[in-house]
Amino acid sequence: MDVALINGAPVAYRHRPGLGRTLVFSNSLGSDQSIWDKVIAALPRGYGIVTYDLRGHGQSGGTADSIEGLADDISQLIDQLGLKNVLFCGVSIGGMIGQVLAARRSDVVRGAVLSNTAVQIGTAERWTTRISTVEHQGVAAIAAEIVGNWFGPEYATQTDRMALHQTMVARTTNAGYAAACSAIQDADLQGMAQAIKVPVLCVGGTHDQSVQAEAVARLSASIPDAELHIMDGIGHLPCLEAPAQLAALITAFDPRDKDTATAGLETRRAVLGGAHVDQAADKTTTLDQAFQTLITTGAWGQVWASPAISARERSMLTLALLAATGNFDEIPMHIRATKRTGAIESDITEAFQHVAIYAGVPRANHALKLAKQTLAEISGDD
């Protein structure tokens, strides 16, 4: 767990780098970032992942002032992490944050999954009562009631899990919970929803007692480019109740394949470095323009950009195949790329061990020689 100081508040987050698309997950009222763990485990491994705790939730400090302010928090964290290709996934209040972020930051947010959320949630009277209860009795006093409203009837019978969820809710600070309630109470995001220009998947549940499926459908109808999926028998938090099903919806929706040229260029730069790609572009002529397009869209936009395996694994595969086929000229370039893909020296060793056994000792030996030379150059550059 890392902590970033965002707008004067400590925000706890986790970041797993990847290539191409990064999925950024935003939690619900009264929960923390762990609600996404099983969804992440069910996703293809190549995605970059960011989870974080809202202000006053989990391990984050501070209190919310508005949905727009909470959206600015994650916007700043995205910028601090240098993310340029984000699919934002938010549930409940996290989905409200996603509406603002998708409307305002289409420069980095390429799509959004808005789960169990709406342009307005609840009534002013409901939130006034909830805030008063928390201020006088504390979040722990209503944790069982909160969790009881989260799930469909089948999941709600799992008493051990329900108890764990109640403990999570009770850890939310009273001030943090009340402030988030106030932010939801004051929010009317109809204009934000209509301003969203990126592809959106809206997800609801037939047993959601907090945001009814009809409200999710109205949100979907407000967004110019939106798909709607209502999960049968599921309540307010499908990320906990049906994580594998939600992960499959996210993967199927991900708009990464709608522009393979853009995805390919971004992935190529992420792996090889901007200077290398810019140099190749400067040298492109009419003779090899079609070839460069083929490489960018095919190799980088489809193969390397696929989240099916991690960037580290793909780096090892590439090095092994280059050595096994005798294409030694590109080995130094891909050795340098390991500094960006997460492959370490022992990974390089293992890749070339396999080459020695299955493709021949001389090829592995020469590949190791090139690797040692390149790693020495990198060390000298540092």
C-alpha positions in Angstrom: 0.0 0.0 0.0 1.3 3.4 -0.9 0.1 6.9 0.2 -0.1 10.1 -1.9 -0.8 13.5 -0.6 -3.7 14.7 -2.7 -5.4 18.1 -2.1 -4.0 18.1 1.4 -5.3 14.6 2.3 -3.4 11.3 2.5 -4.9 8.9 -0.1 -4.0 5.2 0.2 -3.7 3.4 -3.0 -2.2 0.3 -4.8 -0.7 0.4 -8.2 0.3 -2.6 -10.3 1.9 -1.3 -13.6 0.9 -2.8 -16.9 1.1 -2.0 -20.6 -1.6 -0.2 -22.5 -4.8 0.0 -20.5 -4.8 0.7 -16.7 -8.0 -0.1 -14.8 -8.7 2.4 -12.0 -11.2 1.2 -9.4 -13.2 3.4 -7.0 -15.0 2.0 -4.0 -18.5 2.6 -2.6 -19.8 4.5 0.4 -18.6 2.7 3.6 -16.3 0.3 1.9 -12.6 0.3 1.0 -10.5 -0.7 -2.1 -10.5 -4.4 -1.1 -14.0 -4.8 -2.5 -12.3 -5.0 -5.9 -9.8 -7.7 -5.1 -11.8 -10.7 -6.5 -12.7 -8.8 -9.6 -9.0 -8.0 -10.2 -8.1 -11.7 -9.6 -10.6 -12.7 -12.3 -9.3 -10.2 -14.9 -6.6 -11.0 -17.6 -3.2 -10.4 -16.0 -1.9 -7.8 -18.5 -3.9 -4.9 -17.2 -2.4 -2.1 -15.2 -4.3 -1.8 -11.9 -5.0 1.1 -9.5 -7.2 0.8 -6.5 -7.6 3.5 -3.8 -9.6 4.4 -0.7 -12.0 7.4 -0.8 -11.4 10.2 1.7 -12.3 9.0 5.2 -12.6 5.4 4.0 -10.1 2.5 4.5 -6.7 4.0 5.1 -7.3 7.4 3.5 -7.6 10.5 5.6 -9.6 13.7 5.1 -13.3 14.2 4.3 -15.1 14.7 1.0 -16.5 18.1 0.1 -18.3 17.2 -3.1 -18.4 14.5 -5.8 -16.5 16.9 -8.0 -13.8 17.2 -5.3 -13.5 13.4 -5.0 -13.2 13.2 -8.8 -10.4 15.8 -8.6 -8.6 13.6 -6.1 -8.4 10.6 -8.4 -7.7 12.8 -11.4 -4.6 14.1 -9.6 -3.5 10.6 -8.6 -3.8 9.5 -12.2 -1.6 12.4 -13.2 0.9 11.7 -10.5 1.2 8.0 -11.7 1.6 9.2 -15.3 -1.4 7.2 -16.6 -2.5 8.1 -20.1 -4.9 5.2 -21.0 -7.4 4.6 -18.2 -10.6 2.5 -18.0 -12.3 3.8 -14.9 -14.5 1.4 -12.9 -16.6 2.9 -10.0 -19.5 1.5 -7.9 -22.1 3.6 -6.1 -20.5 6.8 -5.1 -17.4 5.6 -7.1 -19.7 5.5 -10.1 -20.7 9.1 -9.5 -17.1 10.0 -9.3 -16.6 8.2 -12.6 -19.3 10.3 -14.3 -17.5 13.5 -13.4 -14.1 12.0 -14.3 -15.2 10.7 -17.7 -16.8 14.0 -18.6 -13.8 16.1 -17.6 -10.8 13.9 -18.4 -11.4 12.3 -21.7 -7.7 13.0 -22.4 -6.8 10.1 -20.2 -10.0 8.3 -19.5 -10.8 6.2 -22.6 -13.9 4.5 -21.1 -15.8 3.9 -17.9 -17.7 1.1 -16.1 -20.3 2.7 -13.9 -21.7 0.1 -11.6 -24.9 0.5 -9.5 -25.0 4.3 -9.7 -27.1 7.1 -11.0 -27.1 10.8 -11.6 -28.8 11.2 -8.2 -28.9 8.6 -5.5 -31.5 8.6 -2.7 -33.5 11.6 -1.4 -32.4 14.6 0.6 -34.5 13.3 3.6 -32.8 9.9 3.5 -29.3 11.4 3.6 -30.2 13.9 6.3 -31.4 11.1 8.5 -28.3 9.0 7.7 -25.9 11.8 8.5 -27.7 12.6 11.8 -27.5 8.9 12.8 -23.8 8.7 12.1 -23.0 11.9 13.9 -24.9 10.8 17.0 -24.3 7.1 17.1 -21.4 6.4 14.8 -21.0 4.3 11.6 -20.5 1.1 13.7 -24.1 1.4 15.0 -25.6 1.0 11.5 -23.0 -1.3 9.9 -25.3 -4.3 10.0 -28.1 -2.3 8.4 -25.8 -0.9 5.7 -24.4 -4.3 4.7 -27.9 -5.9 4.9 -28.9 -3.5 2.0 -26.0 -4.4 -0.2 -26.7 -7.9 -1.4 -29.3 -10.2 -3.0 -31.0 -12.7 -0.7 -28.8 -15.6 -1.6 -25.5 -13.9 -0.8 -27.0 -12.4 2.4 -27.2 -15.9 3.9 -23.4 -16.2 4.1 -23.1 -15.0 7.7 -19.3 -15.1 7.8 -18.9 -12.9 4.8 -21.6 -10.5 6.0 -19.7 -10.1 9.4 -16.5 -9.3 7.5 -18.2 -6.7 5.5 -19.7 -5.1 8.6 -16.2 -4.9 10.1 -15.0 -3.1 7.0 -17.9 -0.6 7.2 -17.3 0.0 10.9 -13.7 1.0 10.2 -14.9 4.0 8.1 -14.5 7.2 10.1 -17.7 8.9 11.2 -16.6 12.2 9.7 -15.6 10.5 6.4 -18.8 8.6 6.1 -21.0 11.6 6.9 -19.1 13.9 4.5 -19.5 11.3 1.7 -23.2 11.1 2.4 -23.4 14.9 2.2 -21.5 14.8 -1.1 -24.0 12.3 -2.6 -27.0 14.3 -1.2 -25.8 17.5 -3.0 -25.0 15.8 -6.3 -27.1 16.1 -9.5 -24.9 14.8 -12.3 -27.4 14.9 -15.2 -25.3 17.5 -17.0 -22.1 15.5 -16.4 -23.6 12.3 -17.8 -24.8 14.0 -20.9 -21.3 15.5 -21.4 -19.5 12.1 -21.4 -18.0 11.4 -24.8 -16.1 8.1 -24.1 -17.7 4.6 -24.2 -19.5 3.6 -21.0 -20.9 0.4 -19.6 -23.6 0.9 -17.0 -24.2 -2.1 -14.7 -27.1 -2.6 -12.3 -28.6 -5.4 -10.3 -32.2 -6.6 -10.0 -31.9 -6.8 -6.2 -30.2 -3.5 -5.7 -32.1 -1.7 -2.9 -29.9 1.4 -3.0 -29.9 2.2 -6.7 -32.7 0.5 -8.5 -32.1 -0.9 -11.9 -34.4 1.6 -13.5 -32.2 4.5 -12.2 -29.1 2.8 -13.8 -31.1 2.5 -17.0 -31.9 6.2 -17.0 -28.2 7.0 -16.4 -27.3 4.8 -19.4 -29.9 6.6 -21.6 -28.4 10.0 -20.6 -24.9 9.0 -21.9 -24.3 9.4 -25.6 -22.3 6.2 -26.0 -23.4 3.8 -23.3 -24.3 0.1 -22.9 -26.5 -1.3 -20.2 -26.3 -4.6 -18.4 -28.6 -5.5 -15.5 -27.3 -8.5 -13.5 -30.1 -10.9 -12.5 -30.4 -11.7 -8.7 -27.5 -9.3 -7.8 -27.6 -6.4 -5.3 -25.7 -3.2 -4.9 -22.1 -4.5 -4.9 -21.6 -7.0 -7.7 -17.8 -6.6 -7.2 -18.3 -8.6 -4.0 -21.4 -10.7 -4.9 -20.5 -11.7 -8.5 -16.8 -10.7 -9.1 -16.1 -13.2 -11.9 -19.2 -12.2 -13.8 -18.4 -8.5 -13.4 -14.8 -9.1 -14.5 -16.1 -10.8 -17.6 -18.4 -7.8 -18.4 -15.4 -5.4 -17.9 -13.2 -7.5 -20.2 -15.8 -7.8 -22.9 -16.7 -4.1 -22.8 -13.1 -2.8 -22.7 -12.9 -0.4 -25.7 -9.2 -1.0 -26.3 -9.8 -2.8 -29.6 -11.8 0.0 -31.1 -8.6 1.8 -32.1 -5.7 -0.6 -32.4 -3.4 2.0 -34.0 -3.7 4.3 -31.0 -3.4 1.4 -28.5 -0.4 0.1 -30.5 1.4 3.4 -30.5 0.9 3.8 -26.8 2.0 0.3 -26.0 5.1 0.6 -28.3 6.1 3.8 -26.5 5.5 2.2 -23.1 7.7 -0.8 -23.9 10.5 0.6 -26.1 10.5 4.2 -24.8 9.4 7.4 -26.4 12.8 8.3 -27.8 13.2 5.0 -29.7 9.7 5.3 -31.2 10.1 8.9 -32.2 13.4 8.1 -33.9 11.8 5.3 -35.8 9.0 7.6 -36.9 11.4 10.3 -38.0 13.2 7.7 -40.3 9.9 6.4 -41.8 9.6 6.9 -45.6 7.0 6.1 -48.1 8.8 2.8 -48.6 8.3 1.5 -45.1 5.2 3.5 -44.0 2.9 0.5 -44.6 5.3 -1.8 -42.7 5.4 0.6 -39.7 1.6 0.7 -39.6 1.4 -3.1 -39.7 3.9 -3.4 -36.8 2.1 -0.7 -34.8 -1.4 -2.1 -35.2 -0.5 -5.8 -35.3 2.5 -6.4 -33.0 1.8 -3.6 -30.6 -1.9 -2.8 -30.9 -3.0 -6.5 -30.8 -0.4 -8.8 -29.5 1.6 -6.7 -27.0 -1.6 -4.7 -26.0 -3.5 -7.8 -25.1 -4.0 -8.3 -21.4 -4.1 -12.1 -21.7 -0.6 -12.3 -20.1 1.6 -9.8 -18.2 4.1 -7.5 -19.8 6.8 -9.3 -17.9 5.8 -12.7 -19.4 5.5 -11.2 -22.9 9.0 -9.7 -22.5 10.5 -13.1 -21.6 8.7 -14.8 -24.5 9.9 -12.2 -27.0 13.6 -12.5 -25.9 13.4 -16.3 -26.1 11.9 -16.2 -29.5 14.4 -13.7 -30.9 17.2 -15.8 -29.6 15.7 -19.1 -30.8 15.1 -17.8 -34.3 18.5 -16.1 -34.5 17.1 -12.6 -34.7 19.9 -11.2 -32.6 19.7 -7.6 -33.8 16.6 -6.8 -31.7 17.8 -8.5 -28.5 19.5 -5.4 -27.1 16.4 -3.3 -27.7 14.2 -5.8 -25.8 16.8 -6.2 -23.0 16.5 -2.4 -22.5 12.7 -2.8 -22.6 12.8 -5.1 -19.6 13.3 -2.0 -17.4 9.8 -1.0 -18.4 8.1 -4.4 -18.6 9.1 -5.6 -15.1 11.2 -8.5 -16.3 14.4 -8.8 -14.1 17.8 -10.3 -14.7 16.8 -13.8 -13.5 13.9 -13.8 -16.0 16.3 -13.1 -18.8 18.5 -16.0 -17.6 15.5 -18.4 -17.5 14.4 -17.4 -21.0 17.8 -18.1 -22.5 18.1 -21.4 -20.5 15.0 -22.6 -22.4 16.6 -21.4 -25.6 19.7 -23.5 -24.9 17.7 -26.6 -24.3 15.1 -26.3 -27.1 16.9 -24.2 -29.8 20.6 -24.7 -29.2 23.5 -23.7 -26.9 25.2 -21.4 -29.5 22.2 -19.3 -29.9 21.6 -19.0 -26.2 25.3 -18.2 -25.6 25.3 -15.4 -28.1 22.0 -14.0 -26.7 23.5 -14.0 -23.2 26.6 -12.2 -24.5 24.4 -9.5 -26.0 22.3 -9.3 -22.8 25.4 -8.8 -20.7 26.7 -6.1 -22.9 23.4 -4.3 -22.9 22.9 -4.5 -19.2 26.4 -3.2 -18.6 25.5 -0.2 -20.9 22.3 0.4 -19.0 24.2 0.3 -15.7 26.7 2.8 -17.1 23.8 5.1 -18.2 22.4 5.0 -14.7 
